[in-house]
Structure formats: structure tokens, C-alpha cells
Amino acid sequence: MSPVRANQMFYVYVLLSIKDKRFYTGSTVDLRKRFSQHNNQEVLSTKGRGPFALIYYEACLNEKDARIREKYLKTGMGKRYIKNRLKRFLALTG
């Protein structure tokens, strides 16, 4: 097996609520499962705000790095980074 594949990945992700057009940022080891949990209203912090679109994610090899990045993306500067990074996409979604 490739050394890269042997490592556990940790994901930082940003969801866009289709309902209220607000972002939600989180982190997980299983992005597909967590995205499904958000859309099935199984996550207390996003319950009632779905459905969601996964609009951005990053993969990290270290959980601490992912948590630090998540914390940054939740700040004013981090939110500005996401809005800049996804400028064209967000312009299309209104």
C-alpha cells in the first residue's frame, strides 16, 4: 500500500445552507458520513437549517492541523478567505 494511502485523513469542510444561505464549518474523519448526518438533521448545531451543499473542503494528515484550520475558518479572516476563494461560485448562487 502507498504510504500516502496508509495515513488517516482529517477533513475541514464548509457547508452552505440552502435554506438560510449561511455557512457552517466543521471537521471530521469521514466527510461523506458527516455530510449525510448534516442533511439528515442528525447534527444538533445544524438541525433545521438543511438541506446543505458541500461547497469547500481541505484534507489534512494531522487532526490538530485540521482543528486549527477549522478554528481559523470560523474567524472573520477565515470567512473572508472562503468568500474570496469561492467568489465566482457564490456570485452564481446569489
Protein Blocks (a to p, Z undefined) as FASTA:
>chain_A
ZZklmpccddddddddfklopacddddfblmlmmmmmmnopafklgokaccddfbdcddf
bfklmmmmmmmmmmmklmmmmmmmmmmmmmmnZZ
